[in-house]
Amino acid sequence: MQSHEVLHEQASVVSDYLKTIAHPDRLVVLCLLCDGEMSVGELLAHSNKSQSAFSQHLKVLREQGLVAVRKQAQTVFYSLADTRVKSLLASLQQQFCN
């Protein structure tokens, strides 16, 4: 059995992870990226947010290590960096979207 300290530490990490993906705009980005890499422009086309507001959501996802960034000339591409995201989203989709 885990100690209380370890359990609380793990709960805090998981809670932060879930808070990050729980925002609807960030959740949409992650769902889109489950199908593969996309440019910022492609992702932004699926959002009703300003480019500035949308960039803030991408920043949160980067800082939490959920997405990876690749630049090609002037274009910035995003992809999933955390394999747990795809698995978790597949489970959520099965539970809530069918």
N, C-alpha and C positions, 0 to 999 in steps of 0.2 A: 504494500500500500504506500502511496506517495505521502510525503510530509505535507503539512498545511502550507508551509512556505512555498514549496515547489508547485503545489496545486494552485495557489493564488497567483504565482508568477505566470504559470501557463494560462490561467484564466484571463489574466491581463493581456497577454500577447494575443490570444484568440479574440478577445473583445475588441482590441484595436484593429485587428484584421477584418472582423465583421463590420465594424463601424466604417471602415474604408470602403468596402464593397457595397454597403447598404444604401449609399446615396444613389437615387435613381439615375442620375446622369453618368456616374462612374460605373454603375451596373450595366447600363447600355453599352458603354465603351468596352467593358470586359466581355460582354456577350458577343459583340461584333468581332472582337479580336480572337474569339474561340475559333472562328473560321479562317484565321490567318492574318498575316501582317497587313496593315492599312496605313495610308498616309494621313497626316493631320487633316488635310482637306476632305478626304473621304469620311473620316470620323465626324468632322464638324458638320458635314451635310446631313447627318442623322440627328443633329441637335438643334434645339431652338434657342440656344444660348449664344451670347456674343463670343467672338473669338477670345477676348480677354478672360471672360468667365470660364469658358471651356478650357483654356490653357491652365487655369488654376486647378481644375479637376485632373488634368493630365499630370500636373506637377505632384499632386497628392499621390496618384498611382505610382509615379516614378519613385518618389521618396519612400514609399512603403515597399518597393521592390516587386510590385505586381506586374509592371510592364517594362519592356526594354525599348531603347531608342536606337535608331540607325539613321544616319544622314546620308543622302545620295544627292550630290550637288546642292540645290536649294530646297530639296524636299526632305521632310522629316517623316520617318516611318515608325510606327509602334507595333509591338507584338507582345504576347504574353511572356512574362519572364518567370512566373511562378506556376509550375504545373498543377499545383493544388487548385488553382482558380478554375481551370477547365473542368476538373472532376467535380468540384463543388457546384459550379453552375449547371452542369449536366444533371446532378442530383436535384437541385432546386427546380430546374425546368421540368423534370419528371414529376415532381411533387405538386407544382403549382401551375403548370402551363398545359397540362393535358386534360 
